[in-house]
Amino acid sequence: MKKKIYILPFVVFIILVISACVDRHKSEQLLDAAELLMESRPDSAFTMLSSVCASPDSLPKALRMRLELLKAKAQNKMFVPFTTDSTMAAVAEWYDRHGNRSQRMTAHYLLGCVYRDLNDAPMALDQYHEAVSLADTTAGDCDWHTLCRIHGQMGTLFNKMGSPEYELEEWENTYATAMKAKDTIMAFNAYALKAYAYFNMYKMDSVISITDNVVRMYEGLGRKDFAAGHLPAVIDVYLHRKKYDKAKTRMDYYERYSGFFDTDGNIEAGKESYYGTKARYYNAVGQADSAYMYLKKLIKFKDNIQCAEVAYRELMAYYENQLRADSVVKYARLFCRMNDSSAIVRSAEAINKAKALYNYNKAQQTAKDKAAEADNYRFLIICVICFAVIAIVVPYRMYNARMRRQRMAYTEMNRKYNGIWADCDKAASDLQMMESDFEKYKAVKENEIKELKKSISAYHDCCIDNDVTENERTLRNSEVAVKLHLLAAKGDAATEQELSAVIALTKNILPDFYNIITLPKYKLKEREIKVCAMIRLNFIPSEIAVLLNISLQRITNIRSCINMKLFKKSGTKELDSRLKMLK
């Protein structure tokens, strides 16, 4: 019974873990399905996302953040305004720490959309800029669709802020990125919106040129409705320039293909000011009845300041053409009154635009200041790195210079040593040649040889025997030994083949010596055997150091090890003499 009581909590824990895993897997499947529906059916995707979990807080944080990101994406696509930035700010912060570049770009784009709906243009633009900076345009999987939407949102914000230069730049960016995304409609629409930026910059020739191009582009796709939707600006330009035939052609196209008019010729809500454009055209071409008919339509919407202002202005022009001074005065007063009201509204809008643009420019300046501060930090880091490099390189170069000086000293020592040996060999040869005839000369030479051998002995820890054996002379004058002495004198290292030749020479000339130093009981390493052979051939430590390309201290350590292994003696004292005693 007790065992069952102990096991029960463990079983419950296992069941809860399995249940959580199942719920998580189900939630991930729903999120994947919603993401697939996002572009075509954002409303259905949002419904699916809302049903993912009754309590989102119970989900793992990564899954919860993805859920909130997709819900915000669906909400934005459904044109449902955001009312708070708390959720998306947390999502963006989380993805900054845990997401890839594409996820971070999407999170900051949606956070920018939140600030857009909260009418905080500077913060929205700041987030859009952050999102753009995260796009990896060199990657094959770059999210061009999201990137072109970001630039489009920025263009719209600059339009509202009354900054056509910035707006124009963003429409160009939108066009370029939409073409990368193969979203032709988005690209053409961005190109068409450049006309409105040029209109606000009073560059009317550009308005005409772009609009004509837009019509051709959309007609090429068979979408005259989209082409017609971008004609109002160019119609206004032609009316202003009194090119009424061209204005009429564009107006007919607009009314026929835009889809904004019903069968009775009434335009859809929100676009009623177009009746004033029609009245303006008919008034200009002398069709007063038609002008008055459209003005009667327009005056019905006088509660709208824009419609009322246009209506009173065109009625004033209409009655001026009719030579009815009293009506001109009446509508002139109404127009002035409405113009004052409109001016107040425009002034407030201008103040808001100026404030938004000021805040944006201030934010831009703050960003520049931060960038300058970052540059200063980078400069400081570069200075520290340079100092560290100098601190490493200078001692290293000093060490190399010291080693070069030391090697030169070894080389000079080796040169002198070999010179002495050469003198010794020459003297011995002279002695051999003259011993039969020149007893006195012989004595002189013997004394000279003795002195030279004393000089040679100064490089060793033993005396050089007066009676040099034939084997010793063979070893000393062998081709291998002579070549290695010359290499040491020049400061050049020996090759592995040359060192092997030394071992072979020792083995052939001094087989007993070679057999002793290679006995397994002494456990001499290959390099130690080479050093023994070179000592036996009368190479001094500085020569061996150069030939083996190692330091003199290392040679001293090797000699000490040899002395201990062969003779059980510490240090290097008398090693040379002990080795020469080996038979």
Sequence and secondary structure as in RCSB ss.txt:
>XXXX:A:sequence
MKKKIYILPFVVFIILVISACVDRHKSEQLLDAAELLMESRPDSAFTMLSSVCASPDSLPKALRMRLELLKAKAQ
NKMFVPFTTDSTMAAVAEWYDRHGNRSQRMTAHYLLGCVYRDLNDAPMALDQYHEAVSLADTTAGDCDWHTLCRI
HGQMGTLFNKMGSPEYELEEWENTYATAMKAKDTIMAFNAYALKAYAYFNMYKMDSVISITDNVVRMYEGLGRKD
FAAGHLPAVIDVYLHRKKYDKAKTRMDYYERYSGFFDTDGNIEAGKESYYGTKARYYNAVGQADSAYMYLKKLIK
FKDNIQCAEVAYRELMAYYENQLRADSVVKYARLFCRMNDSSAIVRSAEAINKAKALYNYNKAQQTAKDKAAEAD
NYRFLIICVICFAVIAIVVPYRMYNARMRRQRMAYTEMNRKYNGIWADCDKAASDLQMMESDFEKYKAVKENEIK
ELKKSISAYHDCCIDNDVTENERTLRNSEVAVKLHLLAAKGDAATEQELSAVIALTKNILPDFYNIITLPKYKLK
EREIKVCAMIRLNFIPSEIAVLLNISLQRITNIRSCINMKLFKKSGTKELDSRLKMLK
>XXXX:A:secstr
 HHHHHHHHHHHHHHHHHHHHHHHHHHHHHHHHHHHHTTT HHHHHHHHHTS S GGGS HHHHHHHHHHHHHHH
HHTT     SHHHHHHHHHHHHH  HHHHHHHHHHHHHHHHHTT HHHHHHHHHHHHHH  TTSTT  HHHHHHH
HHHHHHHHHHTT HHHHHHHHHHHHHHHHHTT HHHHHHHHHHHHHHHHHTT HHHHHHHHHHHHHHHHHTT HH
HHHTT HHHHHHHHHTT HHHHHHHHHHHHHHSS B TTS B TT TTHHHHHHHHHHHTT HHHHHHHHHHHHT
TTTSHHHHHHHHHHHHHHHHHTT HHHHHHHHHHHHHHHHHHHHHHHHHHHHHHHHHHHHHHHHHHHHHHHHHHH
HHHHHHHHHHHHHHHHHHHHHHHHHHHHHHHHHHHHHHHHHHHHHHHHHHHHHHHHHHHTTT HHHHHHHHHHHH
HHHHHHHTTSSS   SS  HHHHHHHHSHHHHHHHHHHHHT    HHHHHHHHHHHHHH HHHHHHHT GGG   
HHHHHHHHHHHTT  HHHHHHHHT  HHHHHHHHHHHHHHHH   SSTTHHHHHHH  
